């Protein structure tokens, strides 16, 4: 038995440690963030928007890369998006863009609540339920961004986004583009 071999063992341990820290694990999966609209996972037949004016765009158009018109709320400032997916998605951020020129009597979103995997949510349910996340948004360069924490949003099959109030307490909320950003989750059989 060779007890005096500590120098050799220390060198081997240091080599192992340096190899471990520089080389990524073979089992590590790299997730690329994408816009949900680009994945083909949105099931427009089951998705929809509550309290959107028929004078503005619909869900498919507001999700598009270059919407031709904005979405407007109808009866009051609230809008409830319901996006149902054909797979599972890990959401990292919700974004709203507003038009360059905001119409009179309209205002961008301000306070937003997000619910996950609640397919048949309506305004009454949204008042009674605890959201997965809620935040007052700040308008920066025509965009409102809502980053979300991973645990609540790691396996999303449907997402409901409630715009509760708008920036200027106007009767109508205006949204030019609505985006859900995240990563696709591989499906295992």
Secondary structure as UniProt FT lines:
FT   TURN            3..4
FT   HELIX           6..22
FT   TURN            26..27
FT   STRAND          34..35
FT   HELIX           36..38
FT   TURN            39..40
FT   TURN            44..46
FT   STRAND          48..50
FT   TURN            54..55
FT   HELIX           59..63
FT   TURN            65..66
FT   STRAND          71..73
FT   STRAND          79..97
FT   TURN            104..105
FT   STRAND          106..107
FT   STRAND          111..116
FT   TURN            119..120
FT   HELIX           123..128
FT   STRAND          133..136
FT   TURN            141..142
FT   STRAND          143..147
FT   HELIX           150..153
FT   STRAND          156..163
FT   TURN            167..168
FT   STRAND          172..175
FT   STRAND          177..184
//
